[in-house]
Every structure is written in structure tokens, then in C-alpha cells.
Amino acid sequence: MATIALHLSANTSVTLADQLYSYFKEEISCGNLHKHEKLPSKRTMASQLACSINTVQAAYNQLVDEGYLIAREKSGYYVAELEGIQHLGSIHQEESIQLPKKEHYRYHFSYQGVDYDSFPFSVWRKMAKEVIQAEDKELLSSGDPKGHQGLRTSIARYLQYSRGVNCSSEQIIISSGTEFLMQLLIQLLDADSLYAIENPGYEKFSLLFKSNRVPCIPIPLDAQGLQLEALEKSKATVVCVSPSHQFPTGCIMPVSRRLQLLGWASEQRERYIVEDDYDSEFRYLGKPIPSLQGLDQQGRVIYLGAFSKSLSPALRISYMVLPNQLIRRYEKNLQFYICPVPTVEQKILQIFIDRGHFERHLNRMRNLYKQKREALVEALHDKLPNVEIEGDSAGLHFIIHVHNGMDETALVAAARNQMVQVYGLSRYYSSLPQETSDGTLLLGFATLRFEEIDDAVSHLKKAWCSEEKTRS
Amino acid sequence: MATIALHLSANTSVTLADQLYSYFKEEISCGNLHKHEKLPSKRTMASQLACSINTVQAAYNQLVDEGYLIAREKSGYYVAELEGIQHLGSIHQEESIQLPKKEHYRYHFSYQGVDYDSFPFSVWRKMAKEVIQAEDKELLSSGDPKGHQGLRTSIARYLQYSRGVNCSSEQIIISSGTEFLMQLLIQLLDADSLYAIENPGYEKFSLLFKSNRVPCIPIPLDAQGLQLEALEKSKATVVCVSPSHQFPTGCIMPVSRRLQLLGWASEQRERYIVEDDYDSEFRYLGKPIPSLQGLDQQGRVIYLGAFSKSLSPALRISYMVLPNQLIRRYEKNLQFYICPVPTVEQKILQIFIDRGHFERHLNRMRNLYKQKREALVEALHDKLPNVEIEGDSAGLHFIIHVHNGMDETALVAAARNQMVQVYGLSRYYSSLPQETSDGTLLLGFATLRFEEIDDAVSHLKKAWCSEEKTRS
């Protein structure tokens, strides 16, 4: 081979061996060095480049390890045969991705998220410090695949006294988000399961089943929740419901419908009810509605809960309670999934619950959200008399019917023009009913600041009242 | 109805209204109160129980909300019709779950986990404090579904300079564990994709495909890694490989085989290579082997990485780099999956990387693991001369062949009798080859303490050398 057109430089952070390695890799990749070509001996190369033999040795070794060179004992170093190496010369620059621009709003009537000013950061920080200070081995191993035993015990106790859920800590699986729990369930339940979802309902369920290539059937609701006759006709085997505060309508499934649903499940093997208890901590009149799971004597209810509404969606901690026969199946088939929640965080949450901070936080938030809800209801009554509010006095959102002749799309667009985000009810329908309800929207109030509520509703008034528009 | 057999007590933490509510709920549930039965008026009830009308009102309201009572205007409260209520009487106690007892070992040659004494707890604690102190809104919202933008930028930069990966932060998806990333990939790639995995290989891949009901084909290896001819014959469209340090054999795929693999992928649309780069940070002779992704000009490599080996498996942070066409598809179809890693933790890791702590930690750990590896190799040479070591000087485990006439099962059992855990190679085969290698085991050394290594190997000697056994 010709002389090496390389000048090693000592005035850089790259070692001499690395410079040599990069040079040869490039020469081989672009075809300047041909296959089977012999490289100069280490000694020759070292003298030519005025560097040590060790430097050359290090570069050659790395090239051999990566397969660019072949070392033949007592013979020397040869360029390896690399099929398809020509490709490497022509770097194909892919265009950078153009993301759609985010829309900017002044006010979001969001139904996701929590009050931004009330998270107990100082308590959380103290506990984080305490947990990390302990420096135990647990913080460095992946731990129990179902989740940290201590946290599962605390959740089981909490569910028993506050939600009337019958369970032991062994039945609890901790994960990060309803989506991830549902993915586990799809794998856990029979391959030929047919899923039913509420229509309207939580929009992620239909997306999730679709992307998991699993069929799912939307079931219409009446004033008591999911219609049993439609469920029976559907041939579904697993049904997802939110009985304590239906999403998005806010209706409570009465005990009679709950018993019918349990009866439906017990009629056949492998029929299950997935109870999504997403925001039941917040009820402003009376006690919280007890869970459906607590009524179940046959082990047919899978209970889903989360800390997204009660603490923060950024924590990414959710859990499910499986009936005993499904827990056994889980331990047999799905134990290889490591719990996705970091151990540190599970331990912080455990002591946060055990020392009563969680209950205190819930009480404080219930009071705050109650006041926000009342302020919003009052502002709507005052400024928008043609708005009718629906949904039990619970949760972090409600439904409104706007009787001003505008349809849903027009209402959402008019609000957007005033930089206010509201949500049309149709987005929660996986299959739209024949008679579409005119002008029905969802308003969430958790993330709005108390002092913003009045102005946010004034903006809605500007958007939806034509007289007001003309005047302004 | 008969008189109420209830005596309200003020000497308990349960409110009077709650006592009344629980009493009626129980009476209705067990059938003592019949459907359509009228309840005493609020006034009668209050005078009978010597409590306020408000107390009765609260109890009745809650019972109406839950559907046990029906309120008829200007008439009163009636027991609701509850089909199937009889079930509730007979509480069916399910047996508690018997879990298999955990085996206790003195020494684990585990290939999962990290050195327990070296995690930079004090730095991590400081940064946790800093991040939580900031109290920003981000810590309370679920954030970018692909993961925190700041952390994705830091990872992209790290991958570029240390692993030769070509990527922008937009191409990165952060998740918690290879299992979760693979579940996303299965949904992202074509429904009729056929997956190929290394045999032997990472045991979770076959479990994962099985539980996701997706077919997967084991492909045999030779000294250069995955056999291309077998892959071509298999009709697979997606192949999972660990080219930089094959798991479990430890072999490095040379650049010629890498180019062939890239050539295979580019032959047809929707062919992809999943590169599992699980422990490439640790190489003790020479530089780390650059990624396969860095050679890819056609956007056919999906790169998987994690912080499980480099920091801690308990963090549950992993990521993948998608080619541009797949990122666009991801954003269209799977953006509804919220990133499962808590925002706090993502921000801590970001500043940990940005301030150079990650690099320093890696350098320190590389040095420590090198010493552990050398100590283990030396102890094996000294005490067990009939043991042969295989695998490049890299990673946190290697393979040994024990030539003492015992087969794998006997070796593992004998080690267990000495309270030492080792792993037989056959557990990594999703389909066992005809000629099973006799006595091949995997030894991991990351979690063993430096000072334990010698004694752990002495225990293996007791287990595997019959002379020693007789003497002891």
C-alpha cells in the first residue's frame, strides 16, 4: 500500500491510537483500502508515524475486534472482506421531521392534570431525601415484578377503607398508567376475549384496543350507565366500565345495575368486568361511591386505580387488583414484566401514604376542587344562562349542554378563537349515535386557577353569545 | 316497617349519618328490607333515633346516590329493586394465595443488577432536591408522550459521541424497560411482521412474543453472531440482535456480518433490525464497539438502549431510537401512550448526564467491573483448572464450559447445594440445538462484592470437584 497520508496530532483530545483507528476505518469504509490488502507491520507503521508500537497495536486491535481487519498469526494484518461497504460512502441525509405546531390557549378546561399550586413538594422532597439517604440494595435492583411489597400493602389498606375494595396486597399489580395495565390484561385474558367499552367513554380504550389489534365493541349508555341488553347482545366477554363516575357523562351506576352486571359476568367462565375507578376520590356531596369490586363475590371484577388525579399524572403510578385466579395466572405467565415504576418512587409514595400525608392531601384537594367547581357552576349560571350542567357533583370535570343554536364543532371553534380550550363530547364516542346531541361539551376544572375561572367563562361568553360579540 | 333496631352511638369516630347509612345498606343487602318497602320519613326517623333531620337526610341521600333507595317526590323513600342481591349474603371466601418459597443463596452470579456499593447516592440526592425544589408545572403534568425533551436531547448527544448512533432527539422514545419498548414496537410495526430472535438469546424476547401472541423464530448463531442464511430462510421480517456483545455468548458481530444484515434489511420494505445494545458501555480492552445503527444508511435499524446496567435497573429508564419513517408513524398512531417514566426522574437523569456525572460514573464502574472480572477469571483459573472461559472481555457476564463430566443440570444443582446461584446456558435457548453443549454456564459478576469473589469460587470448587467434596 501507498504511504499513509496521516499526520498524527498531539494537540487534540483524541488519542494517537484513536486517530489511527479512525483513519483506517474511514479508508477501509470508503474503499481506498481493498479487501485482502496487507497493512504495514506495527513496527513500520510506528516508525513512519513517529509513534510507539503500542499505539499502533491498540488501533489494530480495535479494528480487528470490530472486524475491519483480520489478524493472521505470524503474517500480519489484512483488510477484511466487507460486502456492501460501498453503501457507506453515500450518506443519505433524511429530512428532519416537521412537527405540527402546538396550539396556544389562554385557558384550558382540561380534564387531565391537577391543581398546579397544591402539590406537597416540601413533604415529597423530605421523603425523597429520606429514601435516597437509606442507600439500601433495594434501590439498585429491579425488585418485585408486581411492585414494591410495602407500597402494595399500603394501597391494599387504602382501597379497603376508602373504596370498599376486598383485596390483599398479593392481588395488586403496580404499573405506570392505565394503558400499560390494559396491555398486561390483554395478554393475561383469553386470546379470544371480546372487549366491550362504554360509548361515550374514555377515548384511550378504543385507541388501545385498536393498536393492540384486539376487537372492541362500543356499548351505549342510559341514565344508569352501560345498557345491559346491548352488552348481552354484543357477545362481549370482557367489559370496561367506570361505574362510580362514568367518563365522560359523570353518571353513577346504581347498585341495581351493578348487580345485573355482576350477574352477567358470573353467567359464563372467563367473563370479566374491568372497573376503571379513575377519579372516585373526589365527590363533593355525600361519601364516595363504593367500588363495584366490593360487591363482587365471584372474582369477576378487575379493579383499576391510579394516583394521576389524586396526586399527579407526572408520577405515573397506577395499579390493578386482580381476582385470585387471575393473579395466579399472572404469576405464571407475566411475571417476566418488571414493574415499570422506579423503586425510589414506590418507597416515597409508600411512606407518604403510611404517614397520613395522602389522606390529608386528598381532603385538602377535595375542598379546593369543590370550591373551583362551585365557582365555575356559578360563573356559568351568571354569564351563560343558556348552558345546562349535567353530571353528579363529583370528579374533576362535568358536561354542559349549550342551547344557543351552535353545534359542537362551532362551539369548540368559537372558544378556540377566544383562546379557550374546551372538548366536544363526540371525541369520546368510538361510534357516534344516530341522533347527535347538539352542543354538548366537557369542561374540566382541576388545572384552572381559582382566580382565572371567572375570566375564562367571560371568554366563553364572548365566544358563544352573539350579542356580546357585537358589543365587544 | 318495624321499628329500627339501631342504636346510634356518639362514642365512635363513625358519624351518626354513616352509622345510619351502613345500617340501611346492610338491611337492604341481606333482604331484611324488601323491595318497594317505604322507609320512615326523615322527621319520624330523626325523632325515633333522637338525631337531627340533617343526619337522616345525609344518610338517605347517600343511599339514593348509590341506588339502594329511590326518592319519590312528595311521597318519600322506597327500597330499590335489586336483582341478585341474595348473592351478597353468602360471602365466598377465596383461599389465600400460596406463593412458592424463595430460594436462598449465599452468592449470586447474577447477570442482572449492578454493583451495590457504587451508586452515586449523594449526587443523585442533591439533584433530586434541586429538581423537586424548582416546583415547576412540568412536574405535575404528564408531559411529552415520547419523554422529556431535555432528557431526549441529552441521550441523543450521548449516543452520538459514545455509541456512534446517528439520531436527533426527535427520534427517541423514552420508556421503562425493554419489555415495554418491545410492546410498543409490536404495535408500531406491520401486523403481519414475523420476528426472528437469536438462539441462544435474551430469554425475555421469546416470553414477550409468546405473551403478545406474535410468532417468533429462533435463529442459530455461529462465531460471528446470527447466521444470515438461516435468517433468510426463515421468512422473518424483523430480527432482534445484540451485535456489540451478544447475549449470552458475548461474541461481537464483525463489520462484515453487520453489513450483510443491513443488506438483508434493505432488500424488502418493512424489514427491520432491532439492535439491543444492552451493556455496550463496558468493554475492558480497547474502545467500545460502535453501534450497528451507526452503519445504517437506509433507516432500517431500531436501536434499544437502557440505563439498567450503566446506572441501576431500579431506575426503569430505557429508550429506543426509531428511523424517521417509524417516528412519523409512532406520532400518528401511538402518541396516546404517555411516557411511563416519572417527570422528576427524567429531569434528574438529564442534569446527571449534562453535568458529566454519568460519564464519570461509567469510567469508575468500567474500572471496577474490569477488576472484578479479572479477579473472577483469576480465581477460576486457580481453583478450577477444568473450566474454560468464553466471551469477549466486555459486559457484566461471561460463559464458562466446565469439563468435569457433569452436565448443566448437575452443575447448577451442585452449586445450589453450596448456596451458589449460577445459570445454565439452556435457559437462553428458545429452541434447544440437537447437540447440547455439556456443562455450559453463565456467570455474572456485577453484584458480587470484590472481596466475595474468591470465596464464591471456592464454593463452586466444593460443588464441582469431587475430590474436594470428599475431603470437605
Interface residues (C-beta under 8 A of the other chain):
Chain A: D18 Y21 A58 N61 Q62 D65 E66 G67 Y68 A80 E81 L82 E83 G84 I85 H87 L88 S90 I91 H92 E94 E95 S96 I97 L99 Q112 G113 V114 Y116 F119 F121 W124 R125 A128 K129 I132 Q133 E135 K137 E138 L139 L140 S141 S142 G143 S168 E170 Q171 S175 S176 G177 E179 F180 Q183 Q187 A191 K204 L207 L208 S211 N212 R213 Q224 I252 M253 P254 V255 S256 R257 R258 L259 Q260 L262 G263 L285 G286 K287 I289 P290 L295 Q297 Q298 G299 S308 S312 P313 A314 L315 R316 I317 P323 N324 I327 R328 E331 N333 L334 F336 Y337 I338 C339 P340 V341 P342 T343 V344 E345 D392
Chain B: D18 Y21 A58 N61 Q62 D65 E66 G67 Y68 A80 E81 L82 E83 G84 I85 H87 L88 S90 I91 H92 E94 E95 S96 I97 L99 Q112 G113 V114 Y116 F119 F121 W124 R125 A128 K129 I132 Q133 E135 K137 E138 L139 L140 S141 S142 G143 S168 E170 Q171 S175 S176 G177 E179 F180 Q183 Q187 A191 E203 K204 L207 L208 S211 N212 R213 Q224 I252 M253 P254 V255 S256 R257 R258 L259 Q260 L262 G263 L285 G286 K287 I289 P290 L295 Q297 Q298 G299 S308 S312 P313 A314 L315 R316 I317 P323 N324 I327 R328 E331 N333 L334 F336 Y337 I338 C339 P340 V341 P342 T343 V344 E345 D392
